[in-house]
């Protein structure tokens, strides 16, 4: 945070400065900022001013306008007059010029930032791993859910259910949204209500993984995972075994091989047909019996 209030009676986050900047824009030069403020305010995944400020900065970096916003703030004294020059960078003559120069340099860079993955900006700059699972219409997914602090945690997968067969989630993961409907700050049973409304429709589920990029626990989730483990002691939230890492990397490599698809049937080893990957609707293999493997795919 680069601003600190003069009086400690009320905390004024830097997000409030961005909001107030619009009220002092008599010439209407900040239309892009106005749109970004509206988008930030409308984001249901953000609850605190700190989270909104972090989200807004990400938008400004993506749109290469952070430097202009900082420059406008420096020329709008009424926005930053509440902040102490001893600790606030934008009121400190020694630090303000280097900071402005840095913000202008950042405005010349191209940032690829996922603004959809923003559910933990209230707690941390560090973002979790967020993945999307596409499911065919089904009556139920087969997950036991637990609601903690307005988040929908996966507690268990029912044996034989679609969730257990596909293994798209594991205990400790968070269902962040379904078909664009945010489950941030969800009340008990809300995920089931949303799922019932989407009955018969293909599902697009945003999952927040409890593992970080390096396989370790995503730190903002530590206290929640401890509570889940108290309720279900059999849960394990340790480093990912090497075998699982190898399988995950193998699956990732497989997804990149999209040039074409060949199907061969043993023992004849005869090529029956060839289709490009985009022409293939789905691929599946059933092998519950050791001596029986059925392989099939659908062509669009």
C-alpha positions in Angstrom: 0.0 0.0 0.0 1.5 3.4 -1.0 -0.9 5.6 1.0 -1.4 6.0 4.8 -4.0 8.3 6.3 -3.0 11.2 8.5 -5.7 10.4 11.1 -6.1 6.9 12.5 -9.8 7.4 13.2 -10.8 5.9 9.8 -8.7 3.8 7.4 -8.7 5.1 3.8 -7.5 2.5 1.5 -5.9 3.5 -1.9 -9.0 2.0 -3.6 -11.0 5.0 -2.1 -8.6 7.3 -4.0 -9.3 5.6 -7.3 -13.0 6.0 -6.6 -12.8 9.7 -5.6 -10.6 10.5 -8.6 -13.7 10.2 -10.9 -15.6 12.8 -8.9 -12.8 15.3 -9.6 -12.5 14.6 -13.3 -14.3 17.7 -14.6 -13.0 17.2 -18.1 -14.1 13.6 -18.4 -10.6 12.5 -19.4 -10.8 9.3 -17.3 -13.4 7.3 -19.1 -11.3 4.2 -19.2 -10.7 4.5 -15.4 -14.4 5.0 -14.9 -15.1 1.7 -16.7 -12.5 0.0 -14.7 -13.9 1.3 -11.4 -17.4 0.1 -12.4 -16.1 -3.3 -13.4 -14.2 -3.6 -10.1 -17.3 -2.5 -8.0 -19.5 -4.9 -9.9 -17.2 -7.9 -9.2 -19.1 -10.1 -6.7 -15.9 -12.0 -5.8 -14.5 -8.9 -4.1 -15.6 -7.9 -0.6 -13.0 -5.6 0.9 -11.5 -2.4 -0.3 -8.1 -4.0 -0.3 -9.3 -6.7 -2.8 -10.9 -4.1 -5.0 -7.7 -2.1 -5.1 -5.6 -5.1 -6.1 -8.2 -6.0 -8.8 -8.2 -2.4 -10.1 -4.4 -2.3 -10.3 -4.5 -5.5 -12.3 -7.0 -4.0 -14.7 -4.8 -0.9 -15.1 -1.7 -3.0 -15.8 -3.6 -5.1 -18.4 -4.9 -1.9 -20.1 -1.5 -0.1 -19.8 -3.0 2.9 -18.1 -1.6 2.7 -14.5 0.9 5.5 -15.2 -1.8 7.9 -16.3 -3.9 7.1 -13.3 -1.0 7.9 -10.9 -0.3 11.1 -12.8 -3.9 12.3 -12.5 -3.8 11.5 -8.7 -0.7 13.7 -8.3 -2.6 16.6 -10.0 -5.7 16.1 -7.8 -4.7 17.2 -4.4 -8.1 16.7 -2.8 -7.8 13.0 -3.5 -4.5 12.5 -1.5 -4.6 15.4 0.9 -5.6 13.0 3.8 -2.4 11.1 3.6 0.8 11.8 5.5 3.9 12.9 3.5 6.2 11.0 5.9 4.8 7.6 4.9 2.7 8.1 1.7 4.8 7.8 -1.4 2.6 10.1 -3.5 3.0 12.8 -0.9 6.8 12.3 -0.4 9.0 14.5 -2.7 11.9 12.1 -2.4 10.0 9.0 -3.6 7.2 10.3 -5.8 9.3 10.9 -9.0 10.9 7.4 -9.0 7.5 5.8 -8.3 5.8 7.7 -11.1 8.7 6.8 -13.5 8.2 3.1 -12.5 4.5 3.3 -13.1 5.0 4.8 -16.6 7.5 2.0 -17.4 4.9 -0.6 -16.4 2.4 1.1 -18.6 4.6 0.3 -21.6 4.7 -3.5 -20.8 2.2 -6.1 -21.8 0.7 -8.0 -18.8 -1.2 -11.2 -19.2 -3.2 -11.4 -16.0 -6.3 -13.6 -15.4 -8.8 -11.2 -13.7 -11.3 -14.1 -13.4 -9.0 -15.7 -10.8 -9.6 -13.0 -8.2 -11.5 -14.7 -5.4 -8.6 -14.5 -3.0 -7.5 -10.9 -3.7 -9.2 -9.9 -0.4 -6.6 -12.0 1.4 -3.5 -12.1 -0.7 -1.7 -10.9 -3.8 -0.7 -14.5 -4.3 -3.2 -16.2 -6.6 -4.2 -19.8 -6.4 -4.3 -22.3 -9.2 -7.7 -22.0 -11.0 -8.9 -24.5 -13.5 -12.1 -25.0 -15.5 -13.9 -28.3 -15.8 -16.5 -28.9 -18.5 -19.1 -31.4 -17.7 -22.0 -32.9 -19.7 -25.5 -32.4 -18.3 -26.1 -34.6 -15.3 -28.5 -34.9 -12.4 -25.8 -34.6 -9.8 -22.0 -34.4 -9.7 -21.5 -36.6 -6.6 -19.6 -34.2 -4.3 -20.0 -33.7 -0.6 -19.6 -30.0 0.0 -18.7 -27.9 3.1 -19.3 -24.2 3.4 -16.6 -22.3 5.3 -16.3 -18.5 5.4 -18.5 -18.1 2.4 -16.6 -20.6 0.3 -17.7 -23.9 -1.1 -15.2 -26.6 -0.3 -15.2 -30.1 -1.6 -15.1 -32.4 1.4 -15.5 -35.8 -0.3 -16.4 -37.5 -3.6 -19.1 -40.1 -3.7 -18.1 -43.6 -4.9 -19.0 -44.2 -8.5 -20.2 -40.6 -9.1 -19.2 -38.5 -12.1 -16.9 -36.5 -9.8 -15.2 -39.6 -8.6 -14.8 -41.2 -12.0 -13.5 -38.1 -13.7 -11.4 -37.0 -10.7 -11.7 -33.3 -11.7 -11.7 -32.3 -8.1 -10.3 -33.5 -4.8 -11.1 -32.8 -1.2 -9.9 -29.3 -0.2 -10.6 -27.7 -3.6 -13.1 -24.9 -3.9 -16.0 -24.5 -6.3 -15.6 -20.9 -7.3 -18.4 -20.6 -9.8 -20.7 -22.5 -12.0 -21.6 -21.4 -15.6 -20.5 -17.9 -14.7 -22.5 -17.7 -11.4 -20.1 -16.8 -8.6 -20.2 -18.8 -5.4 -18.1 -16.4 -3.4 -19.7 -15.6 -0.1 -22.1 -18.4 -0.7 -24.6 -19.5 2.0 -25.2 -23.1 3.0 -26.9 -25.0 0.2 -26.4 -22.3 -2.5 -24.3 -24.5 -4.8 -27.1 -27.1 -4.8 -29.6 -24.4 -5.7 -27.4 -23.2 -8.6 -26.9 -26.7 -9.8 -30.6 -27.4 -9.8 -31.3 -24.3 -11.8 -28.7 -25.5 -14.4 -30.3 -29.0 -14.6 -30.0 -30.4 -18.1 -27.4 -27.9 -19.2 -23.7 -28.4 -19.8 -21.7 -27.3 -16.8 -18.6 -25.1 -16.7 -17.1 -25.3 -13.2 -14.3 -23.0 -12.0 -12.2 -24.8 -9.4 -9.7 -23.3 -7.1 -7.0 -25.9 -6.2 -5.8 -26.2 -2.6 -2.3 -26.9 -4.1 -0.1 -24.1 -5.3 1.9 -24.1 -8.5 4.8 -25.9 -6.8 2.4 -28.6 -5.3 2.5 -27.2 -1.8 -0.6 -25.9 0.1 -1.9 -22.6 -1.1 -1.2 -20.5 2.1 -4.5 -18.6 2.4 -6.3 -21.9 2.7 -4.2 -23.4 5.5 -6.7 -22.5 8.3 -9.6 -23.8 6.3 -7.9 -27.1 5.5 -7.1 -27.6 9.1 -10.7 -27.3 10.0 -11.7 -29.7 7.2 -9.2 -32.2 8.5 -10.6 -31.9 12.0 -14.0 -32.8 10.7 -12.6 -35.6 8.5 -9.2 -36.8 9.9 -8.7 -39.1 6.9 -8.0 -36.1 4.6 -4.4 -35.6 3.6 -3.0 -32.2 2.6 0.6 -32.9 2.0 3.0 -32.5 -1.0 1.9 -34.2 -4.2 3.5 -37.6 -4.6 6.0 -37.9 -7.5 3.8 -40.5 -9.3 0.9 -38.0 -9.3 3.1 -35.2 -10.6 4.3 -37.5 -13.4 0.7 -38.4 -14.4 -0.3 -34.7 -14.3 2.6 -33.7 -16.5 1.8 -36.6 -18.9 -1.8 -35.5 -19.2 -0.7 -31.9 -19.9 1.6 -33.2 -22.6 -1.2 -35.2 -24.1 -3.5 -32.2 -24.3 -0.9 -30.4 -26.5 -0.8 -33.1 -29.1 -3.6 -31.8 -31.2 -2.3 -32.1 -34.7 -4.3 -35.3 -35.6 -5.8 -38.4 -34.1 -5.2 -42.0 -35.2 -7.1 -45.0 -34.0 -5.7 -48.4 -34.2 -7.2 -51.7 -33.0 -5.1 -54.6 -31.7 -4.1 -57.2 -32.6 -4.5 -56.3 -36.2 -2.7 -53.0 -35.9 -4.8 -51.7 -38.8 -5.4 -48.0 -39.2 -9.2 -47.5 -39.5 -9.6 -43.7 -39.8 -7.9 -40.4 -39.2 -9.5 -37.2 -37.9 -8.0 -33.9 -36.8 -8.4 -33.2 -33.2 -10.9 -30.3 -33.5 -13.2 -32.7 -35.3 -13.4 -35.0 -32.3 -16.2 -34.3 -29.8 -15.1 -36.7 -27.1 -12.8 -39.6 -26.4 -13.4 -42.3 -23.8 -12.1 -45.7 -22.7 -13.8 -48.2 -20.4 -11.5 -50.7 -18.8 -13.0 -51.8 -15.5 -12.3 -55.5 -16.4 -8.7 -56.5 -16.7 -9.3 -58.5 -19.9 -11.7 -56.1 -21.6 -10.9 -52.6 -22.9 -13.5 -50.7 -25.0 -12.3 -47.6 -26.8 -14.5 -45.1 -28.6 -14.7 -41.6 -29.8 -17.3 -39.3 -31.4 -16.7 -37.2 -34.5 -18.4 -33.9 -35.0 
